[in-house]
Amino acid sequence: MKRHTVPALIMAAGLLMTGCTEAGEKAEEKASDPTAAVLKVARDYQTAALRQDWRTACELRSTRMRYGTVEECVEDNTPDAPTATPSAESGEPDPSPTVDIVEPPRYADGSTPHPKATASRPTGGPERAKTGPVTASDVVTVPATTKHPAGYGVLITYTVQWPGKPATTTMRALRLIEEAGTWVVDQQQDISDSGAAHGGSPVRTALSGG
């Protein structure tokens, strides 16, 4: 019968406890990392806004950025109900969102730096542009400003293609903050090509002045 000395048993128990502690700390650290949640909210928000799904977009905005209630936000952004454009081949609605350049929305922080891309009207309107899938990346911490609390910045990219023209890439920085236990968008700023080429984080730079 194999005998174990008391010191050996104590050492084994200590190693086991250490392993459990480290595993628990890593699991807790992973659970508290907001990166995945922040990226999902940013991507869902921009996708909904491009498709004029203002119900979803307004629900993903902070109270400050809604400029009122969710209902008021939806009403402010949908003066007319959009209609899907039928596809010439199938007669079904085109799944790709189309955009017009219209006046920017009214934000609670007063920032309207660039025109906003929204779904175009099916007939009688200006030329339509299609937007590609939304990508969310480059999560960075962003400090508080005079108008926004500290949070996380996310780089949003998607393509815009006007009929007969090559596609261009739109880059946008979103500030996400935690409000009532969930992540919401509190600020958005477009990033120019020169801003993207600037050293450092273009997301942090774009969100620092708003």
Secondary structure, 3 states (H helix, E strand, C coil): CCCCCHHHHHHHHHHHHHHHHHHHHHHHHHHHCCHHHHHHHHHHHHHHHHCCCHHHHHHCECHHHHCCCHHHHHHHHCCCCCCCCECCCCCCECCCCEEEEECCCCCCCCCCCCCEEECCCCCCCCCCEEECCCEEEEEEEECCCCCCCCEEEEEEEEEEECCCCCCEEEEEEEEEEEECCEEEEEEEEEECHHHHHCCCCHHHHHHHCC
